Amino acid sequence: QVQLVESGGGLVQAGGSLRLSCAASGRTFSNYAMGWFRQAPAKDREFVAAISGGGGHTYHSDSVRGRFTISRDNAKNTVYLQMNVLKPEDTAVYYCAARRAPGLGPTTTMSSYDSYDSWGQGTQVTVSS
């Protein structure tokens, strides 16, 4: 398993940007597909984006496509989520997760939290209107 620590959350005005980071320690980082999820109060955890182990394949949910970008730097054992044009409905705790397989797999797999083996503690993102 890998240990994950998120950072970069905070308070931002609508239309602003934030970049979240997730630092991983443990086994070979490139062997893991990575995902970002979010959870707003009283709502289920929602898939945001995923990236393959080598970084060549990404997938973003419809709600963030065109505004958010997932990326990774395997030399630094870090995955990022660049969030632009933030909206109040993006307010949530954001979690990164690792799946012990380098490929993304089918959409149903990469977007399901049950598919991931390790989770970070989360970082709060609050977007004010």
C-alpha positions as a Python dict, from the first residue, in 0.01 Angstrom:
ca = {
    (1, 'Q'): (0, 0, 0),
    (2, 'V'): (96, 360, -43),
    (3, 'Q'): (46, 639, 206),
    (4, 'L'): (-112, 953, 67),
    (5, 'V'): (-110, 1311, 196),
    (6, 'E'): (-311, 1585, 26),
    (7, 'S'): (-239, 1957, 44),
    (8, 'G'): (-333, 2278, -131),
    (9, 'G'): (-693, 2322, -25),
    (10, 'G'): (-830, 2650, 99),
    (11, 'L'): (-1084, 2926, 54),
    (12, 'V'): (-1116, 3087, -289),
    (13, 'Q'): (-1369, 3311, -462),
    (14, 'A'): (-1581, 3183, -746),
    (15, 'G'): (-1387, 3198, -1072),
    (16, 'G'): (-1057, 3146, -895),
    (17, 'S'): (-807, 2861, -909),
    (18, 'L'): (-640, 2616, -675),
    (19, 'R'): (-392, 2336, -725),
    (20, 'L'): (-416, 2033, -502),
    (21, 'S'): (-121, 1804, -447),
    (22, 'C'): (-109, 1449, -322),
    (23, 'A'): (227, 1312, -210),
    (24, 'A'): (269, 937, -203),
    (25, 'S'): (515, 723, -14),
    (26, 'G'): (563, 353, -25),
    (27, 'R'): (601, 127, -322),
    (28, 'T'): (666, 216, -685),
    (29, 'F'): (437, 507, -755),
    (30, 'S'): (410, 443, -1129),
    (31, 'N'): (248, 106, -1058),
    (32, 'Y'): (-58, 287, -927),
    (33, 'A'): (-338, 458, -1110),
    (34, 'M'): (-445, 762, -910),
    (35, 'G'): (-779, 927, -864),
    (36, 'W'): (-932, 1235, -707),
    (37, 'F'): (-1270, 1223, -538),
    (38, 'R'): (-1468, 1481, -344),
    (39, 'Q'): (-1738, 1477, -83),
    (40, 'A'): (-1965, 1765, 4),
    (41, 'P'): (-2165, 1772, 329),
    (42, 'A'): (-2456, 1526, 328),
    (43, 'K'): (-2357, 1397, -17),
    (44, 'D'): (-2197, 1078, -143),
    (45, 'R'): (-1832, 1071, -240),
    (46, 'E'): (-1806, 1178, -603),
    (47, 'F'): (-1546, 1083, -862),
    (48, 'V'): (-1355, 1379, -1006),
    (49, 'A'): (-1063, 1254, -1217),
    (50, 'A'): (-819, 968, -1267),
    (51, 'I'): (-479, 919, -1426),
    (52, 'S'): (-290, 607, -1531),
    (53, 'G'): (36, 503, -1370),
    (54, 'G'): (250, 642, -1649),
    (55, 'G'): (43, 957, -1678),
    (56, 'G'): (-46, 905, -2043),
    (57, 'H'): (-416, 853, -1989),
    (58, 'T'): (-656, 1068, -1794),
    (59, 'Y'): (-1029, 1086, -1739),
    (60, 'H'): (-1236, 1367, -1590),
    (61, 'S'): (-1596, 1364, -1477),
    (62, 'D'): (-1849, 1563, -1675),
    (63, 'S'): (-1890, 1810, -1392),
    (64, 'V'): (-1526, 1921, -1400),
    (65, 'R'): (-1413, 1848, -1757),
    (66, 'G'): (-1265, 2158, -1914),
    (67, 'R'): (-1206, 2323, -1575),
    (68, 'F'): (-998, 2071, -1379),
    (69, 'T'): (-686, 1885, -1493),
    (70, 'I'): (-525, 1586, -1327),
    (71, 'S'): (-153, 1527, -1374),
    (72, 'R'): (131, 1346, -1202),
    (73, 'D'): (506, 1365, -1159),
    (74, 'N'): (635, 1016, -1090),
    (75, 'A'): (984, 1145, -1011),
    (76, 'K'): (828, 1334, -720),
    (77, 'N'): (569, 1067, -629),
    (78, 'T'): (301, 1334, -656),
    (79, 'V'): (-33, 1370, -829),
    (80, 'Y'): (-195, 1707, -886),
    (81, 'L'): (-540, 1847, -949),
    (82, 'Q'): (-539, 2189, -1112),
    (83, 'M'): (-879, 2347, -1055),
    (84, 'N'): (-976, 2654, -1257),
    (85, 'V'): (-1298, 2855, -1287),
    (86, 'L'): (-1408, 2725, -949),
    (87, 'K'): (-1776, 2733, -861),
    (88, 'P'): (-1949, 2727, -520),
    (89, 'E'): (-2074, 2376, -602),
    (90, 'D'): (-1711, 2260, -611),
    (91, 'T'): (-1698, 2310, -234),
    (92, 'A'): (-1607, 1976, -76),
    (93, 'V'): (-1338, 1775, 92),
    (94, 'Y'): (-1110, 1646, -181),
    (95, 'Y'): (-944, 1307, -148),
    (96, 'C'): (-677, 1141, -352),
    (97, 'A'): (-673, 766, -389),
    (98, 'A'): (-442, 499, -528),
    (99, 'R'): (-538, 185, -716),
    (100, 'R'): (-287, -101, -734),
    (101, 'A'): (-286, -123, -1112),
    (102, 'P'): (-114, 105, -1364),
    (103, 'G'): (-398, 122, -1616),
    (104, 'L'): (-716, 322, -1583),
    (105, 'G'): (-947, 33, -1666),
    (106, 'P'): (-1309, 82, -1768),
    (107, 'T'): (-1491, 397, -1668),
    (108, 'T'): (-1697, 208, -1413),
    (109, 'T'): (-1376, 92, -1245),
    (110, 'M'): (-1181, 416, -1242),
    (111, 'S'): (-1478, 614, -1113),
    (112, 'S'): (-1575, 377, -832),
    (113, 'Y'): (-1427, 442, -489),
    (114, 'D'): (-1442, 67, -421),
    (115, 'S'): (-1170, 23, -684),
    (116, 'Y'): (-910, 214, -484),
    (117, 'D'): (-686, 64, -220),
    (118, 'S'): (-540, 363, -40),
    (119, 'W'): (-682, 703, 54),
    (120, 'G'): (-550, 1029, 187),
    (121, 'Q'): (-703, 1219, 474),
    (122, 'G'): (-860, 1484, 251),
    (123, 'T'): (-820, 1857, 204),
    (124, 'Q'): (-1101, 2111, 228),
    (125, 'V'): (-1183, 2331, -70),
    (126, 'T'): (-1433, 2611, -13),
    (127, 'V'): (-1551, 2832, -298),
    (128, 'S'): (-1735, 3148, -200),
    (129, 'S'): (-1987, 3317, -427),
}
